[in-house]
Amino acid sequence: MKFSDIPGQKEIIDKLISSVHRERVSHAQLFAGPEGCGNLALALAYAQFISCENRTPVDSCGVCKSCVKYEKMIHPDLHFVFPVIRDKKSNEPVSDNYIVQWREFVKNSAFFNLNQWLDSIEVGNAQGLIFATEASEIIKKLSLKAFESDFKIMVIWLPEKMHLATANKLLKLIEEPPERTLFLLVSDESDKIIPTILSRCQLIKIPAFESKDIVNYLIDRFSIKKEKAADISRVANGNIIRAIELCENEDSSLLNLDRFKNLMRFAWKRDILSLINWSEETAAIGREAQKAFITFTLRLVRENLMLTLNQKKNRLIFMTGEEAEFSSKFHPFINNGNIYTFADELNLAYSQIEANGNSKIIFLDLALKITRIIIR
């Protein structure tokens, strides 16, 4: 990937390019920012720029032997670590077990989240992690000399999903890596990375995309009208992954909206039987999809509070047309008196799902609590 393939983020790109020209490339860097800020794309473009044989002052050439291999994700000095699952066929869950799928997935687009990656490898209820066995693979790969480039580059996507044992094994290696070795860590939630890893990395803070950059990207990629692109960009609120998802897969967002509507309607009616059926249906969709639904619900609850507080005039509300239509009548039920309880219960359910709790019990408990929280 070239820097020119990334919409916006000009200031960050200029800093990265300058660090290479000044030969001030830190051996361990953390590309940290909110989901959808393009941090993985920036890390990949940066790695390609460093390894390019004929780089220009502002970008990699895109045609040299190194760039061609980078575009295909097969450069021998480019290594990846990313969350995977325990495969029943293998006792050692490591990234290399999924490297073929990973390369194809990233080549398609470098803008994606964990849920989309795990869906692509059909994990079901399993949650993606970077397991302890990965540490040995990393150490083994980086102990070898570079094959073609000046640097060996290890891209670790979502180090916050790293098992504590993995992180502890890598501390010394990240602090004092082999010569001409670079670690590029890419995080959406850097506050969840253990402090000993954070302290060993140069932090590069990536902001959310500007609305105009997302609009231009959507128009170029999907050939949609500027008005629709602007509407989607506003709802995405700087998250290019969400913007792409709204263009590519409206069904997913509509499905989560439908689940949200049913939950709130059944809770308002105190329809316990329907809530039991709802919780069982939601428990069957897989853990990553369940977490995505809770995240969606948290966002929509926030937007409804903004409606209740009459913040539409201040342009602080980010909803699609379908969401806005439902919320126009629903928003009075979300207010200052219950918003904190709503958020606490949703965050608790999220953490319980993440801890592999029983999904049926968790969602039924959440649904019953909402019947007490929601105001008629």
C-alpha positions in Angstrom: 0.0 0.0 0.0 1.2 3.5 -0.9 0.6 6.6 1.1 -1.3 8.0 -1.9 -3.9 5.2 -1.4 -4.9 6.6 2.0 -7.4 9.5 2.0 -6.3 12.3 4.2 -4.0 11.9 7.3 -1.6 14.3 5.5 0.1 15.5 8.7 0.8 12.0 10.0 2.1 10.9 6.6 4.4 13.9 6.4 5.9 13.0 9.8 6.4 9.4 8.8 8.1 10.3 5.5 10.3 12.8 7.3 11.4 10.2 9.9 12.7 8.0 7.0 14.5 10.8 5.2 16.2 12.0 8.4 17.0 8.3 9.3 15.2 8.7 12.6 13.1 5.5 12.4 12.4 4.2 15.8 12.8 0.4 16.2 9.3 0.1 18.0 6.4 2.3 17.0 2.8 2.2 18.1 0.2 3.5 15.6 -2.6 4.2 18.0 -6.0 5.7 17.2 -9.8 5.1 17.2 -11.2 2.3 15.1 -11.4 3.4 11.5 -8.6 6.0 11.6 -6.6 4.1 9.0 -3.7 3.1 11.4 -3.1 -0.3 9.8 -3.1 1.3 6.3 -0.6 3.9 7.5 1.7 1.2 9.1 1.6 -0.8 5.8 2.3 2.2 3.7 5.1 3.2 6.0 6.7 -0.3 5.9 6.5 -0.3 2.1 8.1 3.2 2.0 11.0 2.1 4.2 11.6 -1.0 2.1 11.1 0.6 -1.4 14.2 0.4 -3.6 13.4 3.6 -5.6 11.3 5.7 -3.2 10.3 9.3 -4.2 10.4 12.2 -1.8 6.7 11.7 -0.9 5.9 8.0 -1.5 7.1 4.5 -2.4 7.5 3.9 -6.2 5.0 1.1 -6.4 6.8 -0.7 -9.2 10.1 -1.9 -7.8 10.6 -5.6 -6.8 10.0 -4.7 -3.1 6.9 -2.7 -3.7 5.3 -5.4 -5.9 5.8 -8.0 -3.2 4.5 -5.6 -0.6 1.3 -5.0 -2.6 0.9 -8.8 -2.6 1.8 -9.0 1.1 4.4 -11.7 0.3 7.6 -9.8 1.0 10.0 -12.1 2.9 11.0 -9.4 5.3 7.4 -8.4 6.2 5.9 -10.4 9.0 2.4 -10.2 10.5 0.9 -11.0 13.9 -2.8 -10.7 14.4 -5.6 -12.2 16.5 -6.6 -15.8 15.6 -8.6 -18.6 17.2 -7.8 -22.0 18.5 -8.1 -24.3 15.5 -9.3 -27.8 16.3 -6.8 -29.1 13.8 -3.9 -27.5 15.5 -2.7 -27.2 19.1 -0.7 -24.1 18.3 -2.9 -21.1 17.4 -0.5 -18.8 15.6 -1.0 -16.2 12.8 0.8 -18.3 10.2 -2.1 -20.7 10.3 -4.2 -18.0 8.7 -1.6 -16.1 6.7 -3.1 -17.0 3.3 -6.5 -15.7 4.3 -4.9 -12.7 6.0 -3.0 -11.7 2.8 -6.1 -11.9 0.7 -8.2 -10.0 3.2 -5.7 -7.1 3.6 -5.1 -6.9 -0.2 -8.9 -6.4 -0.6 -8.9 -3.4 1.8 -6.7 -2.3 4.7 -9.7 -0.7 6.3 -11.4 -3.3 8.5 -12.0 -4.2 12.2 -11.6 -7.3 14.3 -15.2 -8.4 13.8 -14.9 -8.3 10.0 -11.6 -10.2 10.0 -12.9 -12.9 12.3 -16.1 -13.2 10.2 -13.9 -13.8 7.1 -12.4 -16.9 8.7 -15.7 -18.1 10.1 -14.8 -18.4 13.7 -18.3 -18.8 15.1 -18.5 -18.1 18.8 -14.7 -18.0 19.2 -12.9 -14.8 20.1 -9.7 -13.6 18.5 -6.6 -13.5 20.6 -2.8 -13.4 20.1 -1.9 -16.5 22.0 1.3 -17.3 24.0 2.5 -19.7 21.3 2.9 -16.6 19.0 5.9 -15.3 21.0 8.1 -18.2 20.0 7.2 -17.7 16.3 8.1 -14.0 16.5 11.4 -14.7 18.2 12.3 -17.4 15.6 11.4 -15.2 12.6 13.3 -12.2 13.8 16.4 -14.2 14.7 17.0 -14.6 11.0 18.8 -12.1 8.8 16.8 -9.9 6.4 16.4 -11.6 3.0 16.0 -8.6 0.6 15.4 -5.3 2.4 17.5 -3.3 4.9 14.9 -4.0 7.6 12.9 -6.9 8.9 9.5 -5.4 9.8 7.0 -7.1 12.2 3.5 -5.6 12.1 1.5 -6.6 15.1 -2.2 -5.8 14.6 -4.2 -5.2 17.8 -1.6 -5.8 20.5 -4.3 -5.2 23.0 -5.6 -8.7 22.2 -2.2 -10.1 23.1 -2.1 -12.8 25.9 -0.2 -11.6 28.9 2.3 -14.4 28.6 2.9 -13.4 24.9 3.5 -9.8 25.9 5.9 -10.7 28.7 8.0 -12.9 26.4 8.3 -10.1 23.9 9.3 -7.3 26.3 13.1 -7.9 25.9 12.8 -8.4 22.2 10.9 -5.1 21.7 13.2 -3.2 23.9 16.4 -4.6 22.3 15.5 -6.1 18.9 18.0 -7.7 16.5 19.8 -5.3 14.3 17.8 -3.7 11.5 14.5 -4.9 12.9 11.3 -2.8 13.2 8.2 -3.4 15.3 5.1 -1.6 14.1 2.2 -2.1 16.5 -1.2 -1.1 15.4 -3.9 -0.5 18.1 -7.5 0.6 18.3 -7.5 0.6 22.1 -4.0 1.5 23.3 -5.3 1.9 26.9 -5.7 -1.9 27.0 -2.0 -2.6 26.1 0.1 -3.5 29.1 2.2 -0.5 30.3 5.5 -2.4 29.9 4.8 -2.7 26.1 3.6 0.9 25.8 6.7 2.2 27.5 9.0 0.5 24.9 7.2 2.1 21.9 7.3 5.5 20.2 3.6 6.6 20.2 2.2 7.9 17.0 -1.3 9.2 17.7 -3.6 8.8 14.7 -6.8 11.1 14.6 -10.1 10.1 13.1 -10.5 11.0 9.4 -11.9 14.3 8.4 -15.4 14.2 6.9 -14.3 15.7 3.5 -11.7 12.9 3.1 -14.2 10.2 3.7 -16.7 11.8 1.3 -14.1 11.9 -1.5 -13.0 8.3 -0.8 -16.6 7.0 -0.9 -17.3 8.9 -4.1 -14.2 7.5 -5.8 -14.6 3.9 -4.5 -18.4 3.4 -4.7 -19.4 6.0 -7.4 -22.2 7.4 -5.2 -23.6 10.9 -5.2 -21.9 13.5 -3.1 -25.1 14.1 -1.0 -25.3 10.4 0.0 -21.5 10.3 0.6 -21.8 13.3 2.9 -24.7 11.8 4.8 -22.8 8.5 5.3 -19.6 10.4 6.3 -21.6 12.3 9.0 -23.0 9.1 10.5 -19.5 7.5 10.4 -18.1 10.4 12.4 -14.5 10.0 11.2 -14.6 6.2 11.1 -13.8 5.1 7.6 -14.5 1.4 8.4 -18.1 2.3 9.4 -18.5 4.5 6.3 -17.4 1.6 4.0 -19.7 -0.8 5.9 -22.7 1.5 5.5 -22.0 1.6 1.7 -21.2 -2.1 1.3 -23.4 -3.8 3.8 -26.5 -1.9 4.8 -28.1 -5.2 5.9 -25.8 -5.6 8.9 -26.6 -2.2 10.3 -30.3 -2.7 9.6 -30.2 -6.1 11.4 -28.6 -4.5 14.5 -31.2 -1.7 14.3 -33.9 -4.3 14.1 -32.5 -6.1 17.2 -32.4 -2.8 19.0 -36.0 -1.9 18.1 -37.2 -5.3 19.3 -35.3 -5.2 22.6 -36.7 -1.7 23.4 -40.2 -2.5 22.4 -40.4 -5.8 24.3 -38.8 -4.1 27.3 -41.3 -1.3 27.2 -44.2 -3.7 27.0 -42.7 -5.9 29.7 -43.2 -8.8 27.3 -41.1 -11.4 29.1 -41.7 -14.3 26.7 -40.6 -12.2 23.7 -37.6 -11.0 25.6 -36.6 -14.7 26.3 -37.0 -15.5 22.6 -35.0 -12.3 21.7 -32.1 -13.2 24.1 -31.9 -16.8 22.6 -31.8 -15.4 19.0 -29.1 -12.9 19.9 -27.1 -15.5 21.7 -26.9 -17.6 18.5 -25.2 -15.0 16.3 -21.6 -15.4 17.6 -19.6 -13.6 20.2 -18.0 -11.0 17.9 -21.3 -10.2 16.3 -22.8 -9.9 19.8 -20.1 -7.4 20.9 -20.7 -5.5 17.7 -24.5 -5.3 18.5 -23.7 -4.0 22.0 -21.4 -1.4 20.6 -24.1 -0.4 18.1 -26.6 -0.2 21.0 -24.3 2.0 23.0 -23.9 4.4 20.1 -27.7 4.6 19.4 -28.4 5.2 23.1 -26.0 8.1 23.0 -27.6 9.5 19.9 -31.0 9.3 21.5 -29.8 11.1 24.5 -28.5 13.9 22.3 -32.0 14.1 20.7 -33.6 14.3 24.1 -31.2 17.1 25.0 -32.2 18.9 21.8 -28.6 18.8 20.4 -29.7 18.4 16.8 -29.3 22.1 16.2 -25.6 21.8 17.4 -25.0 19.0 14.8 -24.0 16.5 17.5 -26.2 13.7 16.3 -24.9 11.0 13.9 -27.6 8.6 12.6 -28.8 7.1 9.4 -32.3 7.8 8.1 -33.7 4.5 9.5 -32.1 5.2 12.9 -33.4 8.7 13.0 -36.9 7.7 12.0 -37.1 5.2 14.9 -35.4 7.6 17.3 -37.7 10.5 16.6 -40.3 8.7 18.7 -38.1 6.6 21.0 -35.6 9.3 22.2 -37.8 10.5 25.2 -37.2 7.2 26.9 -33.4 7.9 27.1 -32.6 10.8 29.4 -30.3 12.1 32.1 -32.1 10.0 34.7 -31.2 6.6 33.1 -28.4 7.1 30.6 -25.7 6.1 33.1 -27.5 3.0 34.1 -28.1 2.1 30.5 -24.4 2.5 29.7 -23.3 0.6 32.8 -25.5 -2.4 32.0 -24.4 -2.5 28.3 -20.7 -2.2 29.2 -21.1 -5.0 31.8 -22.8 -7.2 29.2 -19.9 -6.5 26.8 -17.3 -7.4 29.3 -19.2 -10.6 30.2 -19.4 -11.7 26.6 -15.7 -10.9 26.2 -15.0 -13.2 29.2 -16.8 -16.1 27.4 -19.9 -15.9 29.7 -23.1 -17.8 28.8 -24.6 -15.6 26.1 -28.2 -16.7 26.7 -28.0 -15.7 30.4 -26.1 -12.5 29.7 -28.6 -11.2 27.1 -31.7 -12.3 29.1 -30.3 -10.6 32.2 -29.6 -7.4 30.1 -33.1 -7.5 28.6 -34.8 -7.9 32.0 -32.7 -5.0 33.5 -33.7 -2.8 30.6 -37.4 -3.4 31.4 -36.6 -1.7 34.8 -34.5 1.1 33.3 -36.7 2.2 30.4 -39.4 4.8 31.3 -42.9 4.5 29.9 
